[in-house]
């Protein structure tokens, strides 16, 4: 299979509920894509996620806690997918992607 530079990054394997949003990202500006790529889960959500994971380790989750934990996990997973896709679109648009070490600083 040849690498087609003129084709945007595929969304075929992304969750169906995200595919439309990912396709729309192909039209965003470089600045908007960089903003998405550098976004993070809000700190309060991170803390809550960690608290629920700790409760889960000791089997202390209520049903509502389980649903919330699942929702937080899916939300974080979707954000990571959007971040990765934003960098794929940036690269497709010819933007020079920073090295991993530069991204985690």
SVG drawing of the C-alpha trace seen along z (x, -y; Angstrom):
<svg xmlns="http://www.w3.org/2000/svg" viewBox="-26 -30 39 35">
<polyline fill="none" stroke="black" stroke-width="0.4" points="0.0,0.0 1.4,-3.4 1.3,-6.4 -1.0,-9.0 0.0,-12.5 -3.1,-14.1 -5.6,-12.0 -6.7,-13.1 -6.1,-10.8 -8.7,-8.1 -11.4,-7.9 -12.7,-4.5 -11.6,-2.9 -12.7,-5.7 -15.9,-5.3 -18.9,-6.2 -19.9,-8.9 -16.6,-10.7 -16.1,-10.2 -18.1,-13.3 -16.2,-15.5 -12.8,-14.1 -13.7,-14.7 -14.7,-18.3 -11.2,-18.8 -9.8,-18.5 -11.1,-22.0 -9.7,-23.6 -6.8,-26.1 -3.3,-25.2 -3.9,-27.1 -7.2,-25.3 -5.5,-21.9 -2.6,-22.8 -5.0,-23.9 -6.8,-20.5 -3.4,-18.7 -2.3,-20.4 -5.5,-20.1 -5.8,-18.1 -8.5,-16.5 -9.4,-19.1 -7.6,-18.6 -10.8,-18.1 -11.9,-15.3 -8.4,-13.7 -8.7,-13.8 -12.2,-12.3 -11.1,-9.6 -8.2,-8.7 -10.4,-8.6 -12.9,-6.3 -10.1,-4.1 -8.8,-3.8 -12.4,-3.0 -12.6,-0.4 -9.4,1.3 -11.2,2.1 -14.6,2.9 -16.2,-0.1 -17.9,-1.5 -21.6,-2.1 -23.5,-1.6 -23.5,-5.3 -19.8,-5.4 -19.2,-2.7 -21.2,-4.7 -19.3,-7.8 -15.9,-6.0 -16.9,-4.6 -17.9,-8.0 -14.7,-9.6 -12.6,-6.8 -14.5,-7.2 -14.2,-11.0 -10.4,-10.7 -10.1,-8.1 -12.0,-10.3 -9.8,-13.3 -6.7,-11.3 -8.1,-10.2 -8.9,-13.8 -5.4,-14.9 -3.8,-12.2 -6.0,-13.0 -5.3,-16.7 -1.5,-15.9 -2.3,-13.6 -4.2,-16.4 -1.5,-18.9 1.0,-16.5 -1.3,-16.0 -1.5,-19.8 2.3,-19.9 2.9,-21.2 6.1,-20.1 5.2,-17.9 7.3,-18.4 9.2,-15.4 7.6,-13.5 10.1,-15.0 9.0,-18.5 5.3,-17.6 5.7,-16.3 7.5,-19.4"/>
</svg>
